[in-house]
Amino acid sequence: MHFLKRFGSALLTLLVLAVFLAIWVMLPWPGVVALAVALVLWMVATRRGRQTWQVTRVGLSTVTQRLGSSSVVVVGIAGVVGVLVAMLAMSEGFADTLRATGNDRTAIVLRGGSQAELNSILDRDSANVVMQAPGVKKDAQGRPIASGELVVVANLPRKGDPQSDSNVPIRGVSEDVWKLRDQVKIVEGRTFHPGLRELIVGKGAQAQFEGLDVGKSIRLAGQTWTVVGIFESHDALESELWGDTQSVASAYRRGSSVQSVTVLLDSPTAFDAFKANLAADPRLKVDVSTTREYFGKQSEGLTKVLRAVGITVGIIMAIGAIFGALNTMFAAIQARAREIATLRAIGFRGVPVVVSVMLETMLLALLGGVIGAGIVWIVFNGYSASTLGANFSQVVFRFHVSGGLLWTGIKWALAIGFIGGLFPALRAARVPVTTALREL
């Protein structure tokens, strides 16, 4: 009978824990604020609530006496939150950089079945058909605003490590590219002249690779190219080198073909008609998407991997932090056994004891979460890094530590504190008073 009671109690505890975690994962910050307000009101307006505050106050006053064990909880949870938020900030920054590269006013056309520009090829006739399709905006002379483009990958030495080469994308673009991508601005030097071996370089690429300052020459495809300008766009294009499409095609022996055609639409609402016209044309077999959709998809794979790795590492570290919290709080309960037993003997019930122990643990967890999230925000928010993109070339991006990620880290910290405090709290409330009074 005693075994069944213990088994039922353990099952009920696990059920409460599972329900809490399920609700906690979906709870937005206003819900957490509402819970905190309700807890404060309960502690002010009810007898048990006031008892809870008295027990909690006594417990918090002894934290300085057990600073070493309490710091284990704070530091452990700070580490969990720091790693989790940093990994998610990397994922979010990479995705934001690629999403910012596109918009709904432009569309990109690739060969059917291609996943990225590097896998696509369109002959000149197909490219011309795309450019003349209904829905493409015309300039003052009646010419379609479109750019047939090539993307090739070259190796350049990285700054600070000349012996280590990395992939850098070189994009061949037409003169219309400035109308298509008005976020791109020349910040140093000038743009390239069509037909010449000249390049302009994104600020991100300039920061990552050697020899990309204005006036410098580099060897690509066995030919000498001159860097004549630096541009910025605050998106993934900053990781690229740009030159004239025909010059790039000639150097890399691509003939008259291109890999993609980017067009400016009459309006965002013209996209569906533009796509339908190309799909109905028997001369073409192409994939059509807005540039926002295209670049968003390019980020999906790596973003999912980074999030999965971050959450997996976070869970592993969280398990260690939970055990650290359990050990700390069990030790604290053991040290305060007589004190808690005395309180129960003079009329304090089990609920105030349980809630006070859990409050103490969650306050320590909150402190650790704030420290971990704060350090990541200070160190990593806006930090530049690079990784391989869909074209197997380096994409420069910045970590984005958003308010949502900071809140996620705080929620993880409080969840760890809840789990780490629950079992010691229950033990403190269940130990018979006579047994606790005899403990040292």
Summary of the structure (lengths in Angstrom):
residues: 440
radius of gyration: 30.6
end to end distance: 30.9
largest distance: 96.6
contacts: 1472
relative contact order: 0.18
helix: 59%
strand: 20%
